[in-house]
Amino acid sequence: MKAFLYSFWEIFEVVAVAVAVVVAIRSFIVQPFLVSGASMEPNFSSNDYLLIDEVSYRFNEPERGDVIVFHYPGDESVYYIKRVIGLPGERLLISDGKVKIYNSKNSNGFILEEFYLPAGLKTSGNEEVTLKDGQYFVMGDNRNYSFDSRSWGSLQKSEIVGLVRLRLWPFNKAMAVEQPAY
């Protein structure tokens, strides 16, 4: 009987340590995310299973082109996936189907070339936004069917959960997600 209790205790210890490690990793390092909706098509589709890096933004700032998961500003219990378009301190002008960005390096502005979008896609909307410190402008890749910063305004850094690093499902589209070069 003593041997049985000892074996049971050892199994319990192993399971407890394993559960603690999984909870710690999922809570502080990597989180799974299931895409719901068409706002990021054609790059991400509904039911794509992604892994989100929750550590990088503790040490680095989000960059233009990063695909991020965040808490929707209107309801912290809802998660969204979008692409970072505008950075803190920048002015964005959306008109004539294009996004123009003004910043300290480009006082005359530049048209954002987005090769990851389908050819000929126009960005709907007509607005001008100036971002403050800690604010980001995010948009879905499926510009005409995305509920994003054009609708609800800028995103605070504190609302960002993490950076999309891997697509695990579907298997035929599994890949590391890279940041585009502009």
N, C-alpha and C positions, 0 to 999 in steps of 0.2 A: 504494500500500500504506500509506503514511504517513497519508493522509486516512482510509482505512478504520480504522486503529488509533485515530486521534484520535476518529472518530465512535463507535467502540465504547467508548472510555474515557468519553466524555461520557454515553452511555446508561448505562453502569455507575454513574457518579456520581449521575445522576438517580434510578436505581432504589435505590441505597444510601441516599440521603437520604430518599426516600419510605418505605422500609422502616423506617428509624430513627425517623421521625416517627410512623408508625403504631404501632410497638412502644411508643414513649414515651406516646402518647395512651392506648393500651389498658392499659398497665401502671399509669399514674398518674392518669388523668383519667376515662375512661369505659370500662366493661366490658360486653360483651353477656352476657345471661343467658337461658337457656331454661328455662321453668317445667316441672317434672316432678311430676305428682301432682295431687291434688284438694284439698289442704289450704287453698287460698286461694279456692276457688270460693264464690260466683259471680263474684267480682271479677277473679280471674286463673285461667285454666284451663291444663291441661297443653298444652304446645307454644306458649304465648304467648312471643313473643320480646321481651325487655325491654332497655333500656339503663340501666345502673347508674352513678350519680354517685359517684365515689370521692373527690372533693375536699371536699364540703360538711362532712363530719364532722371534717375536720382543723381547721376554724375554728368550727363550731357543734356543739352537742350534739343528739343525736337527740331528737325530740319525740313525744309521744303521738300515735298515729295514723299515723306514718311507716311506709311499707312498705319493709322493708330486706332485703338479702341478706347472709348471714353464714356463717361456717364453723361447722358443727355442733360443739358443745363436745366431743362424744364421738369425733369423727374430723375433724380439720382439713382432710382432702381432700374432704369432702362439703359442698356448699353448700345452704342452706335459704333460703326466702323466707317471711317472717312479718310481722305488724304489731306495732309497739311499743305495749304496753298500760300497763306500769308503768315509772316513772322512778326514778333513784337517790334513796334516802331515803324512798321511799313504802312504805306498807303496803297490800297488796291482800288482800281477802277475797272468795273465790269461794264462793257458796252460793246455793241456791234459784234457780239458773239465771242469776244476775246477778254482775257484777263491781263491787265497792265499793272505792273508793280513798280512803285517808287520807293527807294530806300537811300541810305547814306552813300552807297556805292554807285547808285544809278539815279541821280537827281532828275534826269530827263525821263526816267522810267524805261521799262522793257516789257515786251509782250512775252508772256509765259508760254514757252513751247512745250507742249505736253504730248510727247510721242507715244505714251501709254494709252492715249485715248483713240478711239476709232477716227480714221481720216475723215475730215470734213465736219466733225462734230462741233457745234457752236455752243458756247456757254450762255445759257439764258439768263436774263436779268439785266438790270441797268441801275447800278449803284456805285457809290464811292464809300470806302470804309478806311478809317485810320485806326490802327491797332495800338493799344497801350502796352506797357510792360506786362509780361505774363499772359498776353492774349494771342490767340491763333485764329486764323480763318481756315475753315476746313470745308471741303466739298467732296461729294461722291463722284466717282468716275462716270457714272451714268447721269450726266448733268441735267438732262431734262426730266428725270424721275427721281431726284434726290432731295430729301428734306435735310438741309444743311445750313451753314452759316448765312447763306443768302436769305434764309427764312427766319432764323432765330438769333442771329448775331454771332459775335465772337465767342470762342471757347477759352476758358481759363485753364492754365497749366495744371492747376490742382484737380481738374476734372478728368485729366488724362490717366487712363489705367496703364497703358503700355503700348509698345511698338510691335506690330505684327512681324514675326520672324519666319514662321514656317507654315506652309499649307500641308496638312497631313492627309486630308481627304477631299476629293476622291483621289485614289491612288495614282490614277493616270495623269493627274495634275499636281502631284506632290512636289514641292520645291521650296527652296529658301526664297524669301521675299526680299528683293533688293531695292534699295533706294535709287530712283532714277537720277541720271546726271542731267543738269540743265545747261 
